[in-house]
Amino acid sequence: MSNDTDTGLDLGRRLRALRLAHGLSQRALAKQAGVTNATISLIEAGRMNPSVGALKRVLDGVPVSLSDFFAFEPKAERQVFFAAEELTEIGKGRISYRQVGGNLFGRRLQILHERYSAGADTGRAPLSHDGEEGGIVISGRLEVTVGDERKLLGPGDAYAFDSAIPHRFRAVGPHDCIVVSACTPPSF
């Protein structure tokens, strides 16, 4: 790996840890900073090394100064077991994403307990990011679209795919949908 890539990954991991420490999803930070969700995703994945001006704009969405950002030293979480009430809510609105662990700095896996209110979806614009993800529907019905493929899943059904392929999720029917999912690397 080159130094530029190492610097980008360090910057991305630092931004992700800071964002999560402030309880913001990528989408919420993007909205507050006035940038696209893809910008936040690319920075956190180490695929975009922003200019100082662009980074300052993103950090204004937290808000935190450049000096505080570079002084921020996230520590890897060492907790092994998590009670239900210890899961960290990182979603907003009609979709709840309860994450196992509050600080994923230094971790390579993200695990979520997801609750989609009846009719809720991840938005018209498909999601796309580096990594892989998979999940199992616990209850309710979930329509999963990955690229040109679409499938309605029910309890016990599962999905797994390359997260770089554009994808979206939608709860179908009159009941909430519960999903347990995992993503590597953490990208939400």
Secondary structure, DSSP 8 states (H G I E B T S, - for coil): --HHHHHHHHHHHHHHHHHHHTT--HHHHHHHHTS-HHHHHHHHTTS----HHHHHHHHHTTT--HHHHHH------------GGGSEE---TTEEEEESSS--TT-S-EEEEEEE-TT-BS-SS-B--SSEEEEEEEESEEEEEETTEEEEE-TT-EEEEETTS-EEEEEESSS-EEEEEEEES---
